[in-house]
Amino acid sequence: MKALKRFNPANNLYIKVFLWFWVATVIMVSSSAWIIQKLNDEVRYRPIRKSQLSELNRVTDRLQSFLAKRQDTNEPERLLMQLGMRYQMGLILVEPESKKVLSGLPRHMRLDEDVFVNISAETPAISIDSGLGVFSGPGLINYNGKPHLLFIGKPMPSGFLGSVRRQHPGIMLGIALIISGILCFLFARSLVKPIRQLQHASQQMAAGNLSARVGSASQRHDEIGRLGRDFNHMSQQVEILLSSQKRLLADISHELRSPLARLQLSIGIVQQQAESLDDDFLRTSLDRIEKEAAQIEKMIAQVLMLSRLDNPQAMQHKESLDIQALLSAIISDAQFEAQEQQKEVLISHSEQAEVMGDAQMLSSAIENVLRNAVKYARKIIDVRVYTDESSVHLVITDDGKGIEPAQLVRIFEPFYRESLARDRDSGGVGLGLAIAYQAVSQHKGRIEAKNTELGGLEVHISLPLSA
């Protein structure tokens, strides 16, 4: 079914262009063939010239003398053909009474019999111009005791193609269709091939390969070539802008870490001195500063990780990973965190599976999703692991309030936080799910979120199984 949809002209520019030009060519070829056929089949009657009349009388007398000696022949057409070869012309006899035509012409040069049958004995000699040659007649001859009308002429050789066209017109039409089909195929291919190059380059860019460019199509000198060059210029600018953005994030993160380290060191020194002063307010303020510094440290670490994950070559340590073993430590930590909030993490279903990937990267992705579920759940966080023919599926569900449907896709964007959770204490800084999305994408997997029927949020992670 998918293959049929691909060859549907409504969905395929290649097929659409090919069919348009082929149908147009077929109509043009068929019309031309019909017109030529009509012109060739048209018979024109003209007054006979003296030279033609003299030759007609001479051949009529010779043929009458010859036939007088061979009135009993059983193969008159063969005899006419032999005599025609001797006289170097075509001979045709018509019996007016029965309208029977005896032709000395080869089969592939037979004319429409009505051309000669409709001429009576009383008709004066005329010149008959047809597609096969010029004939003159009639001349009167007695053959087998009956009057016959003689027509003579010199047929024009039609050659091999002409012979085929007259004997097998379908073959000529088929040849014309094949040739036109090949030409239309090449023309459609020349139009669609650069468009496919453009499509491939855009898909590469969408997959994260910012260095993707249109190849030979951009070297053309027509509108498609200009489109290819514009696309290359656009992709180059996008690559420069995104590279600058990544470099800026990395630089800011590194620059912030140095004063942050000094801030944390100063806090430690002040805390040691504050203990001797026994000042509760000072100690509380310092604890708050320490918490904020820790939050900044965490945010910087997440920004750096997100910056690294944007790189297609970020996954350097690829190995076979047991999903159950990977989940064991993550779920253990999540259960400890959930118990402090009077919540519970349950594993409702788990299957054995192995994937190829980076353990640290996958652990970070799953941990971010699970901690997000613990944060927003009312009481229960459910974890399910199951497999199909090609993938392992990890489904994490909470019984919280869920998310507005319009925001389900945006929760995987960096620094995005739901409007109801803008404060840092409840909503974080909006990097956890973005890191999870990038990490899963690096493993050729998918991550999706949807609201459950009971109102909570379900995050579905699928990863390809090890080969």
Secondary structure, DSSP 8 states (H G I E B T S, - for coil): -HHHHHT-TTT-HHHHHHHHHHHHHHHHHHHHHHHHHHHHH--EEEE--HHHHHHHHHHHHHHHHHHHT-TT-S-HHHHHHHHHHHHTSEEEEEETTTTEEEE-S-GGG---THHHHT--TTS--EEEEETTEEEEEEEEEEETTEEEEEEEEEE---HHHHHHHHH-HHHHHHHHHHHHHHHHHHHHHHHHHHHHHHHHHHHHHHTT-TT----GGGG-SSHHHHHHHHHHHHHHHHHHHHHHHHHHHHHHHHHHHHHHHHHHHHHHHHHHHHHHHT-HHHHHHHHHHHHHHHHHHHHHHHHHHHHHHTSTT-----EEEEHHHHHHHHHHHHHHHHHHTT-EEEEEE----EEEE-HHHHHHHHHHHHHHHHHH-SSEEEEEEEE-SSEEEEEEEE-S----GGGTTGGGSTT---GGG-SHHHH--S-HHHHHHHHHHHTT-EEEEEE-TTS-EEEEEEEE---
